[in-house]
Amino acid sequence: MSGLDWPGLMRAGMTGLQIRPEVFWDLTPMELQLLLGPALQTPSLDRSGLEALMRRFPDQMEPDLGLG
């Protein structure tokens, strides 16, 4: 997962939305996302993305059979 684009978020919030810096820094990420609108939101996780995550991070580990 990449880091947040803080300069871009700050420009969008303080220049685009004209939010004062102290108000910007008091916002939660969800509040900022809501203010920025759907165009800047990441798409929700689809079925193939969920399956990829499940393969990468399985709920159970393979049992150690002690054969090695």
Distance bins in CASP14 RR format, pairs under 12 A and 6 or more apart:
PFRMAT RR
TARGET T0000
AUTHOR 0000-0000-0000
RMODE 2
METHOD distances of the structure
MODEL  1
1 42 0 0 0 0 0 1 0 0 0 0 0
1 53 0 0 0 0 0 1 0 0 0 0 0
2 42 0 0 0 0 0 1 0 0 0 0 0
3 9 0 0 0 0 0 1 0 0 0 0 0
3 29 0 0 0 0 0 1 0 0 0 0 0
4 10 0 0 0 0 0 1 0 0 0 0 0
4 12 0 0 0 0 0 1 0 0 0 0 0
4 29 0 0 0 0 1 0 0 0 0 0 0
4 32 0 0 0 0 0 1 0 0 0 0 0
4 33 0 0 0 0 0 1 0 0 0 0 0
4 40 0 0 0 0 0 1 0 0 0 0 0
4 42 0 0 0 0 0 1 0 0 0 0 0
5 11 0 0 0 0 1 0 0 0 0 0 0
5 12 0 0 0 0 1 0 0 0 0 0 0
5 32 0 0 0 0 0 1 0 0 0 0 0
5 36 0 0 0 0 0 1 0 0 0 0 0
5 40 0 0 0 0 0 1 0 0 0 0 0
5 42 0 0 0 0 0 1 0 0 0 0 0
6 12 0 0 0 0 0 1 0 0 0 0 0
6 13 0 0 0 0 0 1 0 0 0 0 0
6 14 0 0 0 0 0 1 0 0 0 0 0
6 24 0 0 0 0 0 1 0 0 0 0 0
6 25 0 0 0 0 0 1 0 0 0 0 0
6 29 0 0 0 0 0 1 0 0 0 0 0
6 32 0 0 0 0 0 1 0 0 0 0 0
7 13 0 0 0 0 0 1 0 0 0 0 0
7 14 0 0 0 0 0 1 0 0 0 0 0
7 15 0 0 0 0 0 1 0 0 0 0 0
8 14 0 0 0 0 1 0 0 0 0 0 0
8 15 0 0 0 0 1 0 0 0 0 0 0
8 16 0 0 0 0 0 1 0 0 0 0 0
8 17 0 0 0 0 0 1 0 0 0 0 0
8 24 0 0 0 0 0 1 0 0 0 0 0
8 32 0 0 0 0 0 1 0 0 0 0 0
8 36 0 0 0 0 0 1 0 0 0 0 0
8 40 0 0 0 0 1 0 0 0 0 0 0
9 15 0 0 0 0 0 1 0 0 0 0 0
9 16 0 0 0 0 0 1 0 0 0 0 0
9 17 0 0 0 0 0 1 0 0 0 0 0
9 19 0 0 0 0 0 1 0 0 0 0 0
9 24 0 0 0 0 1 0 0 0 0 0 0
9 25 0 0 0 0 0 1 0 0 0 0 0
9 27 0 0 0 0 1 0 0 0 0 0 0
9 29 0 0 0 0 1 0 0 0 0 0 0
9 32 1 0 0 1 0 0 0 0 0 0 0
9 33 0 0 0 0 1 0 0 0 0 0 0
9 35 0 0 0 0 0 1 0 0 0 0 0
9 36 0 0 0 0 1 0 0 0 0 0 0
9 40 0 0 0 0 1 0 0 0 0 0 0
10 16 0 0 0 0 0 1 0 0 0 0 0
10 17 0 0 0 0 0 1 0 0 0 0 0
10 19 0 0 0 0 1 0 0 0 0 0 0
10 20 0 0 0 0 0 1 0 0 0 0 0
10 21 0 0 0 0 1 0 0 0 0 0 0
10 24 1 0 0 1 0 0 0 0 0 0 0
10 25 0 0 0 0 1 0 0 0 0 0 0
10 27 0 0 0 0 0 1 0 0 0 0 0
10 32 0 0 0 0 0 1 0 0 0 0 0
10 36 0 0 0 0 0 1 0 0 0 0 0
11 17 0 0 0 0 1 0 0 0 0 0 0
11 18 0 0 0 0 0 1 0 0 0 0 0
11 19 0 0 0 0 0 1 0 0 0 0 0
11 24 0 0 0 0 0 1 0 0 0 0 0
11 36 0 0 0 0 0 1 0 0 0 0 0
11 40 0 0 0 0 0 1 0 0 0 0 0
12 18 0 0 0 0 0 1 0 0 0 0 0
12 19 0 0 0 0 1 0 0 0 0 0 0
12 24 0 0 0 0 1 0 0 0 0 0 0
12 27 0 0 0 0 0 1 0 0 0 0 0
12 32 0 0 0 0 1 0 0 0 0 0 0
12 33 0 0 0 0 0 1 0 0 0 0 0
12 35 0 0 0 0 1 0 0 0 0 0 0
12 36 1 0 1 0 0 0 0 0 0 0 0
12 37 0 0 0 0 1 0 0 0 0 0 0
12 39 0 0 0 0 0 1 0 0 0 0 0
12 40 1 0 0 1 0 0 0 0 0 0 0
12 41 0 0 0 0 0 1 0 0 0 0 0
13 19 1 0 1 0 0 0 0 0 0 0 0
13 20 0 0 0 0 1 0 0 0 0 0 0
13 21 0 0 0 0 1 0 0 0 0 0 0
13 23 0 0 0 0 1 0 0 0 0 0 0
13 24 1 0 1 0 0 0 0 0 0 0 0
13 25 0 0 0 0 0 1 0 0 0 0 0
13 27 0 0 0 0 1 0 0 0 0 0 0
13 31 0 0 0 0 0 1 0 0 0 0 0
13 32 1 0 0 1 0 0 0 0 0 0 0
13 33 0 0 0 0 0 1 0 0 0 0 0
13 35 1 0 0 1 0 0 0 0 0 0 0
13 36 1 0 0 1 0 0 0 0 0 0 0
13 37 0 0 0 0 0 1 0 0 0 0 0
13 40 0 0 0 0 0 1 0 0 0 0 0
14 20 1 0 0 1 0 0 0 0 0 0 0
14 21 1 0 0 1 0 0 0 0 0 0 0
14 22 0 0 0 0 0 1 0 0 0 0 0
14 23 0 0 0 0 1 0 0 0 0 0 0
14 24 1 0 1 0 0 0 0 0 0 0 0
14 25 0 0 0 0 0 1 0 0 0 0 0
14 27 0 0 0 0 0 1 0 0 0 0 0
14 32 0 0 0 0 0 1 0 0 0 0 0
14 35 0 0 0 0 0 1 0 0 0 0 0
15 21 0 0 0 0 0 1 0 0 0 0 0
15 24 0 0 0 0 0 1 0 0 0 0 0
16 24 0 0 0 0 0 1 0 0 0 0 0
16 35 0 0 0 0 1 0 0 0 0 0 0
16 36 0 0 0 0 1 0 0 0 0 0 0
16 37 0 0 0 0 0 1 0 0 0 0 0
16 40 0 0 0 0 0 1 0 0 0 0 0
17 23 0 0 0 0 1 0 0 0 0 0 0
17 24 0 0 0 0 1 0 0 0 0 0 0
17 27 0 0 0 0 1 0 0 0 0 0 0
17 31 0 0 0 0 0 1 0 0 0 0 0
17 32 0 0 0 0 1 0 0 0 0 0 0
17 34 0 0 0 0 0 1 0 0 0 0 0
17 35 1 0 1 0 0 0 0 0 0 0 0
17 36 1 0 0 1 0 0 0 0 0 0 0
17 37 0 0 0 0 0 1 0 0 0 0 0
17 40 0 0 0 0 0 1 0 0 0 0 0
18 24 0 0 0 0 0 1 0 0 0 0 0
18 35 0 0 0 0 0 1 0 0 0 0 0
19 25 0 0 0 0 1 0 0 0 0 0 0
19 26 0 0 0 0 1 0 0 0 0 0 0
19 27 1 0 0 1 0 0 0 0 0 0 0
19 31 0 0 0 0 0 1 0 0 0 0 0
19 32 0 0 0 0 1 0 0 0 0 0 0
19 35 1 0 0 1 0 0 0 0 0 0 0
19 36 0 0 0 0 0 1 0 0 0 0 0
20 26 0 0 0 0 1 0 0 0 0 0 0
20 27 0 0 0 0 0 1 0 0 0 0 0
21 27 0 0 0 0 0 1 0 0 0 0 0
23 31 0 0 0 0 0 1 0 0 0 0 0
23 32 0 0 0 0 0 1 0 0 0 0 0
23 35 0 0 0 0 0 1 0 0 0 0 0
24 31 0 0 0 0 0 1 0 0 0 0 0
24 32 1 0 0 1 0 0 0 0 0 0 0
24 35 0 0 0 0 1 0 0 0 0 0 0
24 36 0 0 0 0 0 1 0 0 0 0 0
25 31 0 0 0 0 0 1 0 0 0 0 0
25 32 0 0 0 0 0 1 0 0 0 0 0
26 32 0 0 0 0 0 1 0 0 0 0 0
27 33 0 0 0 0 1 0 0 0 0 0 0
27 34 0 0 0 0 1 0 0 0 0 0 0
27 35 1 0 0 1 0 0 0 0 0 0 0
27 36 0 0 0 0 0 1 0 0 0 0 0
28 34 0 0 0 0 1 0 0 0 0 0 0
28 35 0 0 0 0 0 1 0 0 0 0 0
29 35 0 0 0 0 0 1 0 0 0 0 0
29 36 0 0 0 0 0 1 0 0 0 0 0
29 41 0 0 0 0 0 1 0 0 0 0 0
29 42 0 0 0 0 0 1 0 0 0 0 0
30 36 0 0 0 0 0 1 0 0 0 0 0
30 37 0 0 0 0 0 1 0 0 0 0 0
30 41 0 0 0 0 0 1 0 0 0 0 0
31 37 0 0 0 0 0 1 0 0 0 0 0
32 40 0 0 0 0 1 0 0 0 0 0 0
32 41 0 0 0 0 0 1 0 0 0 0 0
33 39 0 0 0 0 0 1 0 0 0 0 0
33 40 1 0 0 1 0 0 0 0 0 0 0
33 41 1 0 1 0 0 0 0 0 0 0 0
33 42 0 0 0 0 1 0 0 0 0 0 0
34 40 0 0 0 0 0 1 0 0 0 0 0
34 41 0 0 0 0 1 0 0 0 0 0 0
35 41 0 0 0 0 0 1 0 0 0 0 0
36 42 0 0 0 0 0 1 0 0 0 0 0
38 44 0 0 0 0 0 1 0 0 0 0 0
43 49 0 0 0 0 0 1 0 0 0 0 0
44 50 0 0 0 0 0 1 0 0 0 0 0
45 51 0 0 0 0 0 1 0 0 0 0 0
45 52 0 0 0 0 1 0 0 0 0 0 0
45 53 1 0 0 1 0 0 0 0 0 0 0
45 54 0 0 0 0 0 1 0 0 0 0 0
46 52 0 0 0 0 1 0 0 0 0 0 0
46 53 0 0 0 0 0 1 0 0 0 0 0
47 53 0 0 0 0 0 1 0 0 0 0 0
47 54 0 0 0 0 0 1 0 0 0 0 0
48 54 0 0 0 0 0 1 0 0 0 0 0
48 55 0 0 0 0 0 1 0 0 0 0 0
49 55 0 0 0 0 1 0 0 0 0 0 0
49 56 0 0 0 0 1 0 0 0 0 0 0
49 57 0 0 0 0 0 1 0 0 0 0 0
50 56 0 0 0 0 0 1 0 0 0 0 0
50 57 0 0 0 0 0 1 0 0 0 0 0
51 57 0 0 0 0 0 1 0 0 0 0 0
51 58 0 0 0 0 0 1 0 0 0 0 0
52 58 0 0 0 0 0 1 0 0 0 0 0
53 59 0 0 0 0 0 1 0 0 0 0 0
54 60 0 0 0 0 0 1 0 0 0 0 0
END
